[in-house]
């Protein structure tokens, strides 16, 4: 028996791929995502399509080596050069398209990256010993019109809770969404854009792709796998972490945790800066406003996605004062964007992790938490660690670990080189919406699978009468006043339980006492994409100010939609915390309020903004 270090090396020596196995049935090598040397960086770049777009010379330039050096290192370790490695990937991409789509063979050849149909036919025959037509005839896969469906394999076990829970909780409205048990998002690709839909299943990840240009297929698949950390080796990771007596119970409880990563490193870095020292919900609100102003609109026939995340070039001229960020945070965001545009910071898949850390640390306003977050999720460093993260420090205290950053970092040395995975286990030991995934049940009336999360409610007395609070998991999803319009039926509010509401009860008490101006509790706002954009704008209205429906319509990029804005404001499910009472008519007149005008007057008087004769809309979103 002979072993070869890569499929490309075996193919060069005349061996063919198995005709029975699906081309997407096995996970990729974990080596390339946990190493930072030249070969690993080269393999990440090849998977991201650099050889197709820029040739071997472009690959060498990105790595900072000569073509000869790159060839020598790859041949020494993998038995094949970059061209042969990429050719093997093209053949696998071609087989995916042949077996999972109804595309004409000419389109398959171009989409897989072949220069001609003849080269495509020759490669398929050489690798699979079958013609493209024979491969398709053997296939039993069903395809969805306009979309490509495939399976993303992973090594067992895989715990989807924190992986998809994190992506769903931190989803940027318009760019990402969790819909019907599927994580969906828009994707900027080398030749166009796409929409991906990823569903966790017991033995694989169901993946549906809509691409504006099929040449981006292999890159889109690579980025989906990277996003979900599907090439990880959980047996090796968990085996190392379980040797620690503190982590062992956490690993046994839910083995196979992955690190939620990203499809766009620059996007994640920008969101990391926006999320400094604020809640996940607040960070999503800031990012959503950025997307609405500067993102590129896209059409989504299957859901509520509306934009691509803005490019750094589009953000280069950003007026940071309109984001209502603290000055230091705004300067940090501007410095990061400028460095990315100028190329002083390279977050590409082939970048040098330690050099990027040094470059980021040199920028104003980017401290250890931000730098390590970017290293963990954008660069994919499996040893990134966040000893200054408040959630990590709280859990560390409970588990008897050192709580100070320096001491915790020293203790975490036992977890190298898997500290990013240790971070996931520590986070999962805490209470946060990112740790929960909607449970799936079968509806008795339809027999269909639906998402179900644990709901609870609690009613309290307040200066504006009884308030009913509703939570989904650990996040507030409703705050309703007595006899409020559009209040859901009581039997849909879940069990009566005050446990999830301790934080919001404290903040409401401080608000009514005049000691709190901003709410920091995590929120789960469920509505249409347009409604969520309106509600995100409501959260940006400063305490003590009022604005008009027209101004909100203009701020979300729909200046003629004042009436639709009014309807969305009336449907706001979380009163007071999402301050729809701060919206007035065009003349400053107090218009309708789902909780009643008397309550609206009370809240505005409490905040010192009850001045109907004056329209303060010009102050919206100003620092």
Phi, psi and omega in degrees: 000135180243140178247140178239144186287349180203159177298323180298320180295320179294319180296323179296337180260017171093003179275149182245157178289154178296135181280341182274325186286138172293144181291344180252022187272349182235147178284160178282176181289133176286346185302317190286342180263354180243006177241156182239015182276182185300314183296316179296317178298319179297317181294323177295320179292320178298317178297331180273007172087015183296321181295321178297320186275320189241357181077176179296326177298320177294322176299313181298320180296320179296328181274344181079024179235168174282161178302318182298318180295317180297314178303315184296314181295317181292318179294323181295323184263326188247353179075011181204152178274177184299324180294317179293322178297317180291325179297321177297321178293322178299319180297318178294320177297318179299317180295321176303312182294320179299317188270343185241006180221170176252020180297147173296152184298328177298318178293322178299316181299315181292319182294326181282351175100010179280145183283340181206161178294326179297314178298322177298311181299316181296317182294316180297316179297320183291318186279321188247356180058029176217153174282160177305319180296320179293323177299316181293323181297327181282343187283145175242011184287142175261146181241154177261131181305130178081356183225157175250130181244132178208172180253135174255113183281157174211163177274131177287149357273165173225125177262110184280349189302299183285332183294300180281332176298319179294314181297321181289317183291328183260015183296133177275117182306135181094328180257325183225155173200155172251112187226120175054043177078016183231133172272124182235147177198160173275160188215125175270127187234166185303325184250002182170221179220171180208170173233127180248146176228120187237123182241124178286128178231163188303321186242003176193173173255120175288129185232126174239131184238134168242115186240137176286339179216117185293346175298342182271006186301308184296324178293318180298317178298315180300319182287327175296316179297319180293319179304316184264004178056044188282345180269005180294158176251091186295333179294316179293316182295307184294327178298320179289316184288327181290348176285348176271126184297335178283319183277338186306313179297325180292322179291318180296324183293319183212076182291158174086024177292140178249167176265116176292120185250222187208161173263351184214104186297321181292321176301314182295321180298318179296316179295327178297320178292318178298332183269006180297124172060027174225168180289165177301318180297318179295321178296320178296322179297315179297316181294323180297321179292323177297317180294315182299325183277320193237355180284163179264121182296144175223158177264139180231101182287348187248356185192213187244023178283141187233336189217158160273148177296143183300145173284161177295329177296321179292332182270355185297327181261020184298133173274098188293340180294335182280354178271353183054042175266150169304150186303317181297321179292319178297320177295323178295316179297315179297320179295320179294313181300316180298319181293322179292317180295319182282351180082011179286339175234126180246111181258016181296164184296339180261013184286160177275117187300316183289324177295319178297318177303315181295319180294319179292318181296336180282349180276147181292136173083003178253100181268188184302321181298312181294316182298315181288329174298316179294319179298320183288310190262329181269314181277332180084023179289116183289351182252009177295147184213145185238074183291344180267356181294129182301320180296319178296317183292323178296314180294321179302318179297316180296322183276359180083015176273160176300142184260339180282145183305316183295313181292322179292322177297320179296316180294325181288353175301334178291344185262000179295146002263032187242035185293333176296324178285323174301323178301319180296320179292322179292315178302319183294340178282349179264184180250111181198146180302334182292346182269359187240142176239138180304132178280148183252130179228167178259125177287132183291330184283329184244341185075007183268151176285135177225159177274136180223129176240156183287122180251150175213157177219162180204138182248134180232161173269147181211170177300344177251021178097186182298138175239129177257119179262140179231135179237143170250108187065240182256006185248142177287125180240355179201143171216107188240141176269165181298129179058030178289142174297146177066016175290131181291162179296146184300327183286358177258003187268358179085188182288155175276115186201126182271355186303317184285355194252006183304312181298315183289329176297318178296317182290323177294320178299317178294323180295311182291339176274359179081015183256358181227134179248341182228144176259139184242003182291146177294141183241151173233087183272117181253119180186185178288162177305321179294315179301317182295325177294319177295314181295325175297321178294323178301321183291345179268355179288122183296149173303136178083007179237157171234151179223168181262161176299321180298322180292321178296317178303317179294321183293329180267009176083018178231068189299338181263010187254034182301320180295317178296324176299317179300319178294320179294321178298318180295337180265005180305120185276348185236083180297160178068301180296316169261099201282071177291346178290348180272007179260131182232173178288175186296337179262004183092001182288143177287111179268188185303153180215131186301332179269359180103142183296327180298319178292323178298316178299318181299314182294319179293322177294321177301322182272357178075026183238020179278084181220077187302336184283348186241131175264114183263023186299331182296343182272355183297136175067015177266147182290000000 
